[in-house]
Amino acid sequence: MKKKVLEQVITYTPLVGIIGASFFSVSAFQRQLLMLFLLIWANAFFLYKSWLSQ
């Protein structure tokens, strides 16, 4: 049970950080970097979930 909760926390922490950082006053370049990080996280997340199901 603890392992599953820890796995979910580790999995979703980058997303929470990216969304949280977007609420700060950031420049256009920093916003683009946040979007890039979000895309990278999303790709890695879906690959992780698809590999996990096999």
All heavy atoms as atom14 arrays in JSON, in Angstrom:
{
  "sequence": "MKKKVLEQVITYTPLVGIIGASFFSVSAFQRQLLMLFLLIWANAFFLYKSWLSQ",
  "atom14_mask": [
    [1, 1, 1, 1, 1, 1, 1, 1, 0, 0, 0, 0, 0, 0],
    [1, 1, 1, 1, 1, 1, 1, 1, 1, 0, 0, 0, 0, 0],
    [1, 1, 1, 1, 1, 1, 1, 1, 1, 0, 0, 0, 0, 0],
    [1, 1, 1, 1, 1, 1, 1, 1, 1, 0, 0, 0, 0, 0],
    [1, 1, 1, 1, 1, 1, 1, 0, 0, 0, 0, 0, 0, 0],
    [1, 1, 1, 1, 1, 1, 1, 1, 0, 0, 0, 0, 0, 0],
    [1, 1, 1, 1, 1, 1, 1, 1, 1, 0, 0, 0, 0, 0],
    [1, 1, 1, 1, 1, 1, 1, 1, 1, 0, 0, 0, 0, 0],
    [1, 1, 1, 1, 1, 1, 1, 0, 0, 0, 0, 0, 0, 0],
    [1, 1, 1, 1, 1, 1, 1, 1, 0, 0, 0, 0, 0, 0],
    [1, 1, 1, 1, 1, 1, 1, 0, 0, 0, 0, 0, 0, 0],
    [1, 1, 1, 1, 1, 1, 1, 1, 1, 1, 1, 1, 0, 0],
    [1, 1, 1, 1, 1, 1, 1, 0, 0, 0, 0, 0, 0, 0],
    [1, 1, 1, 1, 1, 1, 1, 0, 0, 0, 0, 0, 0, 0],
    [1, 1, 1, 1, 1, 1, 1, 1, 0, 0, 0, 0, 0, 0],
    [1, 1, 1, 1, 1, 1, 1, 0, 0, 0, 0, 0, 0, 0],
    [1, 1, 1, 1, 0, 0, 0, 0, 0, 0, 0, 0, 0, 0],
    [1, 1, 1, 1, 1, 1, 1, 1, 0, 0, 0, 0, 0, 0],
    [1, 1, 1, 1, 1, 1, 1, 1, 0, 0, 0, 0, 0, 0],
    [1, 1, 1, 1, 0, 0, 0, 0, 0, 0, 0, 0, 0, 0],
    [1, 1, 1, 1, 1, 0, 0, 0, 0, 0, 0, 0, 0, 0],
    [1, 1, 1, 1, 1, 1, 0, 0, 0, 0, 0, 0, 0, 0],
    [1, 1, 1, 1, 1, 1, 1, 1, 1, 1, 1, 0, 0, 0],
    [1, 1, 1, 1, 1, 1, 1, 1, 1, 1, 1, 0, 0, 0],
    [1, 1, 1, 1, 1, 1, 0, 0, 0, 0, 0, 0, 0, 0],
    [1, 1, 1, 1, 1, 1, 1, 0, 0, 0, 0, 0, 0, 0],
    [1, 1, 1, 1, 1, 1, 0, 0, 0, 0, 0, 0, 0, 0],
    [1, 1, 1, 1, 1, 0, 0, 0, 0, 0, 0, 0, 0, 0],
    [1, 1, 1, 1, 1, 1, 1, 1, 1, 1, 1, 0, 0, 0],
    [1, 1, 1, 1, 1, 1, 1, 1, 1, 0, 0, 0, 0, 0],
    [1, 1, 1, 1, 1, 1, 1, 1, 1, 1, 1, 0, 0, 0],
    [1, 1, 1, 1, 1, 1, 1, 1, 1, 0, 0, 0, 0, 0],
    [1, 1, 1, 1, 1, 1, 1, 1, 0, 0, 0, 0, 0, 0],
    [1, 1, 1, 1, 1, 1, 1, 1, 0, 0, 0, 0, 0, 0],
    [1, 1, 1, 1, 1, 1, 1, 1, 0, 0, 0, 0, 0, 0],
    [1, 1, 1, 1, 1, 1, 1, 1, 0, 0, 0, 0, 0, 0],
    [1, 1, 1, 1, 1, 1, 1, 1, 1, 1, 1, 0, 0, 0],
    [1, 1, 1, 1, 1, 1, 1, 1, 0, 0, 0, 0, 0, 0],
    [1, 1, 1, 1, 1, 1, 1, 1, 0, 0, 0, 0, 0, 0],
    [1, 1, 1, 1, 1, 1, 1, 1, 0, 0, 0, 0, 0, 0],
    [1, 1, 1, 1, 1, 1, 1, 1, 1, 1, 1, 1, 1, 1],
    [1, 1, 1, 1, 1, 0, 0, 0, 0, 0, 0, 0, 0, 0],
    [1, 1, 1, 1, 1, 1, 1, 1, 0, 0, 0, 0, 0, 0],
    [1, 1, 1, 1, 1, 0, 0, 0, 0, 0, 0, 0, 0, 0],
    [1, 1, 1, 1, 1, 1, 1, 1, 1, 1, 1, 0, 0, 0],
    [1, 1, 1, 1, 1, 1, 1, 1, 1, 1, 1, 0, 0, 0],
    [1, 1, 1, 1, 1, 1, 1, 1, 0, 0, 0, 0, 0, 0],
    [1, 1, 1, 1, 1, 1, 1, 1, 1, 1, 1, 1, 0, 0],
    [1, 1, 1, 1, 1, 1, 1, 1, 1, 0, 0, 0, 0, 0],
    [1, 1, 1, 1, 1, 1, 0, 0, 0, 0, 0, 0, 0, 0],
    [1, 1, 1, 1, 1, 1, 1, 1, 1, 1, 1, 1, 1, 1],
    [1, 1, 1, 1, 1, 1, 1, 1, 0, 0, 0, 0, 0, 0],
    [1, 1, 1, 1, 1, 1, 0, 0, 0, 0, 0, 0, 0, 0],
    [1, 1, 1, 1, 1, 1, 1, 1, 1, 0, 0, 0, 0, 0]
  ],
  "atom14_positions": [
    [[0.82, -1.2, 0.0], [0.0, 0.0, 0.0], [0.86, 1.26, 0.0], [0.62, 2.17, -0.77], [-0.92, -0.04, 1.23], [-1.8, 1.15, 1.36], [-3.05, 1.14, 0.07], [-4.03, 2.5, 0.56], [0.0, 0.0, 0.0], [0.0, 0.0, 0.0], [0.0, 0.0, 0.0], [0.0, 0.0, 0.0], [0.0, 0.0, 0.0], [0.0, 0.0, 0.0]],
    [[1.88, 1.29, 0.87], [2.74, 2.47, 0.93], [3.53, 2.64, -0.36], [3.78, 3.76, -0.79], [3.7, 2.36, 2.11], [3.05, 2.59, 3.45], [4.08, 2.59, 4.54], [3.42, 2.84, 5.88], [4.39, 2.9, 6.96], [0.0, 0.0, 0.0], [0.0, 0.0, 0.0], [0.0, 0.0, 0.0], [0.0, 0.0, 0.0], [0.0, 0.0, 0.0]],
    [[3.91, 1.52, -0.97], [4.68, 1.59, -2.2], [3.85, 2.22, -3.31], [4.35, 3.04, -4.08], [5.14, 0.2, -2.62], [5.98, 0.21, -3.87], [6.4, -1.19, -4.28], [7.19, -1.12, -5.56], [7.48, -2.44, -6.08], [0.0, 0.0, 0.0], [0.0, 0.0, 0.0], [0.0, 0.0, 0.0], [0.0, 0.0, 0.0], [0.0, 0.0, 0.0]],
    [[2.56, 1.88, -3.38], [1.69, 2.43, -4.42], [1.5, 3.93, -4.22], [1.52, 4.7, -5.17], [0.35, 1.71, -4.42], [-0.54, 2.15, -5.54], [-1.74, 1.26, -5.69], [-2.53, 1.75, -6.88], [-3.27, 0.72, -7.53], [0.0, 0.0, 0.0], [0.0, 0.0, 0.0], [0.0, 0.0, 0.0], [0.0, 0.0, 0.0], [0.0, 0.0, 0.0]],
    [[1.32, 4.35, -2.97], [1.14, 5.79, -2.69], [2.42, 6.54, -3.02], [2.39, 7.6, -3.64], [0.74, 5.99, -1.21], [0.78, 7.46, -0.83], [-0.63, 5.4, -0.95], [0.0, 0.0, 0.0], [0.0, 0.0, 0.0], [0.0, 0.0, 0.0], [0.0, 0.0, 0.0], [0.0, 0.0, 0.0], [0.0, 0.0, 0.0], [0.0, 0.0, 0.0]],
    [[3.56, 5.99, -2.62], [4.84, 6.62, -2.91], [5.06, 6.71, -4.42], [5.54, 7.73, -4.93], [5.97, 5.85, -2.25], [7.37, 6.42, -2.44], [7.46, 7.8, -1.81], [8.4, 5.49, -1.85], [0.0, 0.0, 0.0], [0.0, 0.0, 0.0], [0.0, 0.0, 0.0], [0.0, 0.0, 0.0], [0.0, 0.0, 0.0], [0.0, 0.0, 0.0]],
    [[4.7, 5.66, -5.15], [4.84, 5.65, -6.6], [3.98, 6.75, -7.24], [4.42, 7.45, -8.15], [4.43, 4.3, -7.15], [4.56, 4.16, -8.64], [4.12, 2.78, -9.11], [4.4, 1.79, -8.42], [3.5, 2.71, -10.18], [0.0, 0.0, 0.0], [0.0, 0.0, 0.0], [0.0, 0.0, 0.0], [0.0, 0.0, 0.0], [0.0, 0.0, 0.0]],
    [[2.76, 6.94, -6.74], [1.89, 7.99, -7.28], [2.43, 9.37, -6.97], [2.37, 10.27, -7.8], [0.47, 7.83, -6.74], [-0.25, 6.66, -7.32], [-1.65, 6.5, -6.76], [-1.98, 7.06, -5.72], [-2.48, 5.74, -7.44], [0.0, 0.0, 0.0], [0.0, 0.0, 0.0], [0.0, 0.0, 0.0], [0.0, 0.0, 0.0], [0.0, 0.0, 0.0]],
    [[2.95, 9.55, -5.77], [3.52, 10.85, -5.39], [4.71, 11.19, -6.28], [4.82, 12.3, -6.8], [3.92, 10.86, -3.9], [4.75, 12.08, -3.56], [2.67, 10.81, -3.02], [0.0, 0.0, 0.0], [0.0, 0.0, 0.0], [0.0, 0.0, 0.0], [0.0, 0.0, 0.0], [0.0, 0.0, 0.0], [0.0, 0.0, 0.0], [0.0, 0.0, 0.0]],
    [[5.59, 10.23, -6.47], [6.77, 10.46, -7.31], [6.37, 10.7, -8.75], [6.97, 11.52, -9.45], [7.76, 9.28, -7.18], [8.37, 9.27, -5.78], [8.84, 9.34, -8.24], [9.2, 8.06, -5.48], [0.0, 0.0, 0.0], [0.0, 0.0, 0.0], [0.0, 0.0, 0.0], [0.0, 0.0, 0.0], [0.0, 0.0, 0.0], [0.0, 0.0, 0.0]],
    [[5.34, 10.02, -9.21], [4.9, 10.15, -10.6], [4.31, 11.52, -10.88], [4.58, 12.12, -11.92], [3.86, 9.07, -10.94], [4.43, 7.8, -10.71], [3.43, 9.16, -12.39], [0.0, 0.0, 0.0], [0.0, 0.0, 0.0], [0.0, 0.0, 0.0], [0.0, 0.0, 0.0], [0.0, 0.0, 0.0], [0.0, 0.0, 0.0], [0.0, 0.0, 0.0]],
    [[3.52, 12.05, -9.96], [2.8, 13.3, -10.22], [3.48, 14.55, -9.68], [3.03, 15.66, -9.95], [1.38, 13.21, -9.66], [0.53, 12.23, -10.43], [0.18, 11.0, -9.9], [0.1, 12.53, -11.72], [-0.59, 10.11, -10.61], [-0.67, 11.63, -12.44], [-1.01, 10.42, -11.88], [-1.75, 9.54, -12.59], [0.0, 0.0, 0.0], [0.0, 0.0, 0.0]],
    [[4.56, 14.42, -8.93], [5.25, 15.58, -8.38], [5.76, 16.54, -9.46], [5.59, 17.75, -9.32], [6.39, 15.13, -7.45], [5.83, 14.37, -6.39], [7.14, 16.31, -6.88], [0.0, 0.0, 0.0], [0.0, 0.0, 0.0], [0.0, 0.0, 0.0], [0.0, 0.0, 0.0], [0.0, 0.0, 0.0], [0.0, 0.0, 0.0], [0.0, 0.0, 0.0]],
    [[6.39, 16.06, -10.54], [6.83, 17.0, -11.57], [5.68, 17.81, -12.18], [5.82, 19.01, -12.43], [7.49, 16.12, -12.63], [7.87, 14.89, -11.92], [6.84, 14.7, -10.86], [0.0, 0.0, 0.0], [0.0, 0.0, 0.0], [0.0, 0.0, 0.0], [0.0, 0.0, 0.0], [0.0, 0.0, 0.0], [0.0, 0.0, 0.0], [0.0, 0.0, 0.0]],
    [[4.55, 17.18, -12.39], [3.41, 17.88, -12.95], [2.93, 18.98, -12.01], [2.66, 20.11, -12.44], [2.27, 16.9, -13.23], [0.98, 17.52, -13.78], [1.24, 18.16, -15.13], [-0.1, 16.48, -13.88], [0.0, 0.0, 0.0], [0.0, 0.0, 0.0], [0.0, 0.0, 0.0], [0.0, 0.0, 0.0], [0.0, 0.0, 0.0], [0.0, 0.0, 0.0]],
    [[2.85, 18.69, -10.74], [2.42, 19.69, -9.75], [3.42, 20.84, -9.72], [3.03, 22.01, -9.64], [2.27, 19.04, -8.36], [2.02, 20.08, -7.29], [1.15, 18.01, -8.39], [0.0, 0.0, 0.0], [0.0, 0.0, 0.0], [0.0, 0.0, 0.0], [0.0, 0.0, 0.0], [0.0, 0.0, 0.0], [0.0, 0.0, 0.0], [0.0, 0.0, 0.0]],
    [[4.7, 20.54, -9.79], [5.72, 21.59, -9.8], [5.62, 22.47, -11.03], [5.75, 23.7, -10.95], [0.0, 0.0, 0.0], [0.0, 0.0, 0.0], [0.0, 0.0, 0.0], [0.0, 0.0, 0.0], [0.0, 0.0, 0.0], [0.0, 0.0, 0.0], [0.0, 0.0, 0.0], [0.0, 0.0, 0.0], [0.0, 0.0, 0.0], [0.0, 0.0, 0.0]],
    [[5.39, 21.88, -12.18], [5.28, 22.64, -13.43], [4.05, 23.54, -13.39], [4.12, 24.73, -13.73], [5.24, 21.7, -14.64], [6.59, 21.02, -14.83], [4.86, 22.45, -15.91], [6.57, 19.86, -15.81], [0.0, 0.0, 0.0], [0.0, 0.0, 0.0], [0.0, 0.0, 0.0], [0.0, 0.0, 0.0], [0.0, 0.0, 0.0], [0.0, 0.0, 0.0]],
    [[2.93, 23.0, -12.96], [1.71, 23.8, -12.9], [1.85, 24.88, -11.83], [1.43, 26.02, -12.03], [0.49, 22.89, -12.63], [0.24, 22.02, -13.85], [-0.75, 23.72, -12.31], [-0.81, 20.96, -13.66], [0.0, 0.0, 0.0], [0.0, 0.0, 0.0], [0.0, 0.0, 0.0], [0.0, 0.0, 0.0], [0.0, 0.0, 0.0], [0.0, 0.0, 0.0]],
    [[2.44, 24.55, -10.7], [2.64, 25.54, -9.64], [3.55, 26.68, -10.08], [3.3, 27.84, -9.76], [0.0, 0.0, 0.0], [0.0, 0.0, 0.0], [0.0, 0.0, 0.0], [0.0, 0.0, 0.0], [0.0, 0.0, 0.0], [0.0, 0.0, 0.0], [0.0, 0.0, 0.0], [0.0, 0.0, 0.0], [0.0, 0.0, 0.0], [0.0, 0.0, 0.0]],
    [[4.6, 26.37, -10.82], [5.51, 27.39, -11.29], [4.85, 28.31, -12.32], [5.24, 29.47, -12.46], [6.76, 26.75, -11.9], [0.0, 0.0, 0.0], [0.0, 0.0, 0.0], [0.0, 0.0, 0.0], [0.0, 0.0, 0.0], [0.0, 0.0, 0.0], [0.0, 0.0, 0.0], [0.0, 0.0, 0.0], [0.0, 0.0, 0.0], [0.0, 0.0, 0.0]],
    [[3.85, 27.81, -13.01], [3.2, 28.64, -14.02], [2.37, 29.76, -13.4], [2.02, 30.72, -14.09], [2.31, 27.78, -14.93], [1.2, 27.29, -14.21], [0.0, 0.0, 0.0], [0.0, 0.0, 0.0], [0.0, 0.0, 0.0], [0.0, 0.0, 0.0], [0.0, 0.0, 0.0], [0.0, 0.0, 0.0], [0.0, 0.0, 0.0], [0.0, 0.0, 0.0]],
    [[2.06, 29.68, -12.11], [1.29, 30.73, -11.45], [2.16, 31.93, -11.05], [1.64, 32.98, -10.71], [0.57, 30.19, -10.21], [-0.59, 29.31, -10.55], [-0.54, 27.95, -10.3], [-1.71, 29.83, -11.16], [-1.6, 27.12, -10.62], [-2.79, 29.01, -11.5], [-2.72, 27.66, -11.21], [0.0, 0.0, 0.0], [0.0, 0.0, 0.0], [0.0, 0.0, 0.0]],
    [[3.48, 31.76, -11.07], [4.37, 32.87, -10.75], [4.5, 33.79, -11.95], [4.16, 33.44, -13.08], [5.76, 32.35, -10.36], [5.77, 31.57, -9.08], [6.11, 30.24, -9.06], [5.43, 32.18, -7.89], [6.12, 29.52, -7.89], [5.43, 31.47, -6.7], [5.78, 30.14, -6.7], [0.0, 0.0, 0.0], [0.0, 0.0, 0.0], [0.0, 0.0, 0.0]],
    [[4.99, 34.96, -11.7], [5.22, 35.92, -12.78], [6.5, 35.5, -13.52], [7.61, 35.68, -13.0], [5.38, 37.33, -12.2], [5.68, 38.23, -13.22], [0.0, 0.0, 0.0], [0.0, 0.0, 0.0], [0.0, 0.0, 0.0], [0.0, 0.0, 0.0], [0.0, 0.0, 0.0], [0.0, 0.0, 0.0], [0.0, 0.0, 0.0], [0.0, 0.0, 0.0]],
    [[6.33, 34.92, -14.7], [7.48, 34.42, -15.46], [7.53, 35.1, -16.82], [6.51, 35.58, -17.34], [7.42, 32.89, -15.63], [7.54, 32.19, -14.3], [6.15, 32.45, -16.31], [0.0, 0.0, 0.0], [0.0, 0.0, 0.0], [0.0, 0.0, 0.0], [0.0, 0.0, 0.0], [0.0, 0.0, 0.0], [0.0, 0.0, 0.0], [0.0, 0.0, 0.0]],
    [[8.71, 35.1, -17.4], [8.88, 35.69, -18.72], [8.37, 34.73, -19.79], [8.03, 33.58, -19.5], [10.36, 36.01, -18.96], [11.1, 34.82, -19.06], [0.0, 0.0, 0.0], [0.0, 0.0, 0.0], [0.0, 0.0, 0.0], [0.0, 0.0, 0.0], [0.0, 0.0, 0.0], [0.0, 0.0, 0.0], [0.0, 0.0, 0.0], [0.0, 0.0, 0.0]],
    [[8.34, 35.2, -21.0], [7.87, 34.36, -22.11], [8.79, 33.15, -22.3], [8.31, 32.04, -22.56], [7.79, 35.18, -23.39], [0.0, 0.0, 0.0], [0.0, 0.0, 0.0], [0.0, 0.0, 0.0], [0.0, 0.0, 0.0], [0.0, 0.0, 0.0], [0.0, 0.0, 0.0], [0.0, 0.0, 0.0], [0.0, 0.0, 0.0], [0.0, 0.0, 0.0]],
    [[10.09, 33.38, -22.17], [11.05, 32.28, -22.33], [10.84, 31.22, -21.23], [10.85, 30.01, -21.51], [12.48, 32.81, -22.29], [13.52, 31.73, -22.36], [13.73, 31.03, -23.53], [14.27, 31.39, -21.24], [14.68, 30.03, -23.6], [15.21, 30.39, -21.3], [15.42, 29.7, -22.48], [0.0, 0.0, 0.0], [0.0, 0.0, 0.0], [0.0, 0.0, 0.0]],
    [[10.64, 31.68, -20.0], [10.42, 30.73, -18.91], [9.11, 29.98, -19.09], [9.02, 28.79, -18.78], [10.42, 31.48, -17.57], [11.78, 32.01, -17.2], [11.73, 32.97, -16.03], [10.72, 33.63, -15.81], [12.81, 33.03, -15.28], [0.0, 0.0, 0.0], [0.0, 0.0, 0.0], [0.0, 0.0, 0.0], [0.0, 0.0, 0.0], [0.0, 0.0, 0.0]],
    [[8.11, 30.65, -19.61], [6.83, 29.97, -19.87], [7.01, 28.9, -20.95], [6.44, 27.82, -20.88], [5.78, 30.99, -20.29], [4.39, 30.4, -20.33], [3.32, 31.45, -20.39], [3.33, 32.4, -19.28], [2.75, 32.18, -18.11], [2.14, 31.05, -17.89], [2.79, 33.09, -17.16], [0.0, 0.0, 0.0], [0.0, 0.0, 0.0], [0.0, 0.0, 0.0]],
    [[7.81, 29.21, -21.97], [8.08, 28.21, -23.01], [8.83, 27.01, -22.44], [8.57, 25.87, -22.82], [8.88, 28.84, -24.15], [8.07, 29.79, -25.0], [8.92, 30.48, -26.05], [10.15, 30.42, -26.01], [8.26, 31.13, -26.99], [0.0, 0.0, 0.0], [0.0, 0.0, 0.0], [0.0, 0.0, 0.0], [0.0, 0.0, 0.0], [0.0, 0.0, 0.0]],
    [[9.77, 27.27, -21.52], [10.47, 26.16, -20.87], [9.52, 25.31, -20.05], [9.62, 24.07, -20.05], [11.59, 26.69, -19.98], [12.91, 27.0, -20.66], [13.9, 27.57, -19.65], [13.48, 25.78, -21.33], [0.0, 0.0, 0.0], [0.0, 0.0, 0.0], [0.0, 0.0, 0.0], [0.0, 0.0, 0.0], [0.0, 0.0, 0.0], [0.0, 0.0, 0.0]],
    [[8.58, 25.94, -19.36], [7.6, 25.18, -18.6], [6.74, 24.32, -19.52], [6.42, 23.17, -19.2], [6.71, 26.12, -17.78], [7.37, 26.76, -16.56], [6.44, 27.8, -15.95], [7.74, 25.71, -15.54], [0.0, 0.0, 0.0], [0.0, 0.0, 0.0], [0.0, 0.0, 0.0], [0.0, 0.0, 0.0], [0.0, 0.0, 0.0], [0.0, 0.0, 0.0]],
    [[6.37, 24.87, -20.66], [5.59, 24.09, -21.63], [6.4, 22.9, -22.14], [5.87, 21.8, -22.3], [5.16, 24.97, -22.81], [4.28, 26.12, -22.42], [2.57, 25.7, -22.36], [2.18, 25.64, -24.07], [0.0, 0.0, 0.0], [0.0, 0.0, 0.0], [0.0, 0.0, 0.0], [0.0, 0.0, 0.0], [0.0, 0.0, 0.0], [0.0, 0.0, 0.0]],
    [[7.69, 23.13, -22.4], [8.57, 22.06, -22.86], [8.67, 20.97, -21.79], [8.56, 19.78, -22.1], [9.95, 22.61, -23.19], [11.0, 21.59, -23.6], [10.61, 20.92, -24.91], [12.36, 22.24, -23.71], [0.0, 0.0, 0.0], [0.0, 0.0, 0.0], [0.0, 0.0, 0.0], [0.0, 0.0, 0.0], [0.0, 0.0, 0.0], [0.0, 0.0, 0.0]],
    [[8.87, 21.37, -20.54], [8.95, 20.4, -19.46], [7.65, 19.63, -19.31], [7.65, 18.43, -19.04], [9.3, 21.07, -18.13], [10.68, 21.64, -18.08], [10.96, 22.72, -17.27], [11.71, 21.12, -18.85], [12.23, 23.25, -17.2], [12.99, 21.65, -18.8], [13.25, 22.72, -17.96], [0.0, 0.0, 0.0], [0.0, 0.0, 0.0], [0.0, 0.0, 0.0]],
    [[6.53, 20.3, -19.5], [5.23, 19.64, -19.42], [5.08, 18.59, -20.53], [4.61, 17.48, -20.29], [4.1, 20.66, -19.51], [2.68, 20.11, -19.42], [2.46, 19.45, -18.07], [1.67, 21.21, -19.64], [0.0, 0.0, 0.0], [0.0, 0.0, 0.0], [0.0, 0.0, 0.0], [0.0, 0.0, 0.0], [0.0, 0.0, 0.0], [0.0, 0.0, 0.0]],
    [[5.51, 18.93, -21.75], [5.44, 17.97, -22.84], [6.35, 16.76, -22.59], [5.96, 15.62, -22.84], [5.81, 18.64, -24.16], [4.79, 19.61, -24.73], [5.37, 20.35, -25.92], [3.54, 18.87, -25.13], [0.0, 0.0, 0.0], [0.0, 0.0, 0.0], [0.0, 0.0, 0.0], [0.0, 0.0, 0.0], [0.0, 0.0, 0.0], [0.0, 0.0, 0.0]],
    [[7.54, 17.02, -22.09], [8.47, 15.93, -21.8], [7.9, 15.03, -20.71], [7.94, 13.8, -20.8], [9.85, 16.49, -21.39], [10.52, 17.13, -22.61], [10.73, 15.4, -20.8], [11.77, 17.91, -22.28], [0.0, 0.0, 0.0], [0.0, 0.0, 0.0], [0.0, 0.0, 0.0], [0.0, 0.0, 0.0], [0.0, 0.0, 0.0], [0.0, 0.0, 0.0]],
    [[7.33, 15.65, -19.66], [6.73, 14.86, -18.58], [5.57, 14.02, -19.11], [5.44, 12.85, -18.76], [6.25, 15.77, -17.44], [5.58, 14.98, -16.37], [6.17, 14.36, -15.33], [4.18, 14.68, -16.27], [5.22, 13.69, -14.58], [4.0, 13.87, -15.13], [3.07, 15.01, -17.04], [2.75, 13.41, -14.74], [1.82, 14.54, -16.65], [1.68, 13.76, -15.51]],
    [[4.73, 14.61, -19.92], [3.57, 13.89, -20.44], [4.0, 12.69, -21.28], [3.45, 11.59, -21.15], [2.69, 14.82, -21.27], [0.0, 0.0, 0.0], [0.0, 0.0, 0.0], [0.0, 0.0, 0.0], [0.0, 0.0, 0.0], [0.0, 0.0, 0.0], [0.0, 0.0, 0.0], [0.0, 0.0, 0.0], [0.0, 0.0, 0.0], [0.0, 0.0, 0.0]],
    [[5.01, 12.88, -22.13], [5.51, 11.77, -22.94], [6.08, 10.66, -22.06], [5.8, 9.48, -22.27], [6.56, 12.25, -23.93], [5.96, 13.03, -25.07], [4.83, 12.78, -25.45], [6.7, 13.97, -25.61], [0.0, 0.0, 0.0], [0.0, 0.0, 0.0], [0.0, 0.0, 0.0], [0.0, 0.0, 0.0], [0.0, 0.0, 0.0], [0.0, 0.0, 0.0]],
    [[6.89, 11.04, -21.09], [7.49, 10.04, -20.2], [6.43, 9.34, -19.37], [6.5, 8.13, -19.14], [8.52, 10.72, -19.29], [0.0, 0.0, 0.0], [0.0, 0.0, 0.0], [0.0, 0.0, 0.0], [0.0, 0.0, 0.0], [0.0, 0.0, 0.0], [0.0, 0.0, 0.0], [0.0, 0.0, 0.0], [0.0, 0.0, 0.0], [0.0, 0.0, 0.0]],
    [[5.41, 10.08, -18.93], [4.34, 9.5, -18.12], [3.57, 8.45, -18.91], [3.34, 7.35, -18.43], [3.4, 10.6, -17.64], [2.2, 10.09, -16.9], [2.33, 9.64, -15.6], [0.96, 10.06, -17.49], [1.24, 9.16, -14.91], [-0.14, 9.6, -16.81], [-0.01, 9.15, -15.51], [0.0, 0.0, 0.0], [0.0, 0.0, 0.0], [0.0, 0.0, 0.0]],
    [[3.2, 8.76, -20.14], [2.42, 7.81, -20.92], [3.27, 6.61, -21.35], [2.76, 5.49, -21.41], [1.77, 8.49, -22.12], [0.63, 9.38, -21.71], [0.68, 10.74, -21.96], [-0.47, 8.88, -21.05], [-0.36, 11.57, -21.57], [-1.52, 9.69, -20.65], [-1.46, 11.04, -20.92], [0.0, 0.0, 0.0], [0.0, 0.0, 0.0], [0.0, 0.0, 0.0]],
    [[4.54, 6.82, -21.62], [5.41, 5.68, -21.91], [5.55, 4.8, -20.68], [5.5, 3.56, -20.78], [6.79, 6.16, -22.36], [6.88, 6.66, -23.8], [8.26, 7.25, -24.06], [6.6, 5.53, -24.77], [0.0, 0.0, 0.0], [0.0, 0.0, 0.0], [0.0, 0.0, 0.0], [0.0, 0.0, 0.0], [0.0, 0.0, 0.0], [0.0, 0.0, 0.0]],
    [[5.7, 5.4, -19.52], [5.82, 4.65, -18.27], [4.56, 3.83, -18.03], [4.62, 2.65, -17.68], [6.07, 5.61, -17.12], [5.98, 4.99, -15.75], [6.98, 4.16, -15.27], [4.89, 5.24, -14.92], [6.91, 3.58, -14.02], [4.8, 4.67, -13.67], [5.81, 3.85, -13.23], [5.72, 3.28, -11.99], [0.0, 0.0, 0.0], [0.0, 0.0, 0.0]],
    [[3.39, 4.45, -18.21], [2.14, 3.73, -17.99], [1.95, 2.6, -19.0], [1.45, 1.53, -18.66], [0.94, 4.69, -18.06], [0.84, 5.6, -16.88], [0.52, 4.81, -15.63], [0.29, 5.71, -14.45], [-0.03, 4.99, -13.24], [0.0, 0.0, 0.0], [0.0, 0.0, 0.0], [0.0, 0.0, 0.0], [0.0, 0.0, 0.0], [0.0, 0.0, 0.0]],
    [[2.36, 2.81, -20.24], [2.19, 1.74, -21.24], [3.17, 0.59, -20.99], [2.81, -0.56, -21.18], [2.36, 2.31, -22.64], [3.7, 2.7, -22.86], [0.0, 0.0, 0.0], [0.0, 0.0, 0.0], [0.0, 0.0, 0.0], [0.0, 0.0, 0.0], [0.0, 0.0, 0.0], [0.0, 0.0, 0.0], [0.0, 0.0, 0.0], [0.0, 0.0, 0.0]],
    [[4.39, 0.89, -20.55], [5.34, -0.18, -20.23], [4.93, -0.91, -18.97], [5.15, -2.1, -18.83], [6.74, 0.38, -20.05], [7.39, 0.83, -21.32], [7.12, 0.39, -22.58], [8.4, 1.81, -21.46], [7.9, 1.04, -23.49], [8.7, 1.92, -22.84], [9.09, 2.61, -20.56], [9.66, 2.79, -23.31], [10.04, 3.47, -21.04], [10.32, 3.56, -22.4]],
    [[4.32, -0.21, -18.04], [3.91, -0.82, -16.78], [2.82, -1.85, -16.99], [2.76, -2.87, -16.3], [3.42, 0.27, -15.82], [3.14, -0.13, -14.38], [4.43, -0.57, -13.71], [2.51, 1.03, -13.63], [0.0, 0.0, 0.0], [0.0, 0.0, 0.0], [0.0, 0.0, 0.0], [0.0, 0.0, 0.0], [0.0, 0.0, 0.0], [0.0, 0.0, 0.0]],
    [[1.95, -1.63, -17.96], [0.83, -2.54, -18.2], [1.25, -3.83, -18.88], [0.49, -4.8, -18.91], [-0.25, -1.85, -19.01], [0.22, -1.57, -20.32], [0.0, 0.0, 0.0], [0.0, 0.0, 0.0], [0.0, 0.0, 0.0], [0.0, 0.0, 0.0], [0.0, 0.0, 0.0], [0.0, 0.0, 0.0], [0.0, 0.0, 0.0], [0.0, 0.0, 0.0]],
    [[2.43, -3.88, -19.45], [2.86, -5.09, -20.16], [3.39, -6.13, -19.21], [3.88, -5.95, -18.21], [3.93, -4.75, -21.18], [3.38, -3.95, -22.31], [4.44, -3.65, -23.37], [5.6, -3.99, -23.2], [4.03, -3.0, -24.42], [0.0, 0.0, 0.0], [0.0, 0.0, 0.0], [0.0, 0.0, 0.0], [0.0, 0.0, 0.0], [0.0, 0.0, 0.0]]
  ]
}
